[in-house]
Amino acid sequence: MAKIRKGTGADIAQIAEIYAHILTQEECGRAAIGWIRGVYPTEQTAREALQAGELFVMEEDGAVVAAARINQTQMPAYRDAPWRYRDVDDTQIMVLHTLVVEPACAGKGYGSAFVRFYEQYAREHHCPYLRMDTNARNTAARKLYARLGYWEAGIVPCAFNGIPDIELVCLEKVLR
């Protein structure tokens, strides 16, 4: 049974491998994420999340099968999004960043389970307003998030983590 826990330094290599596998899928035309190898995400992406105490991993049978960063830091492009709840205090907003699932584990519900964990984490930290983003090209993620009750607040053109010309889909949900 998969469990989600805080990430450790020992998880970094496995997370970097997941990034590499996803980037290979994209480069071979089997996925459309919008990431670029060597630019984003990189091993440093995971290290920064770990150093901030914001890295979470899903582990099954001793292997990391998914990972993400959870915090209250909104991307700069979020300022330009037409959020439904624009006037909410930032202390009530939780953000999910760089959710990845090992491609070999696709279809097992890990992405949905991780988002449910994120929602529970937000509840426990008294943050009823949830935000996240994805590239407009990432139709698989957009479908997943819609199924999980997230709505697309808008699409913001921007440079994203060193990747130019991104159409960033800003998503939100309110926990009731």
ABEGO torsion letter per residue (X at the ends): XBBBBBBBAAAAAAAAAAAAAAAAAAAAGABBAGBBBGAOBBAAAAAAAAAAGABBBBBBGGBBABBBBBBABBBAAAAABBBABAABBAAABBBBBGBBBBAAABGAGAAAAAAAAAAAAAAAAGBABBBBBBBAABAAAAAAAAAAGBBBAEBBBBBBGGBBGBBBBBBBBBBX
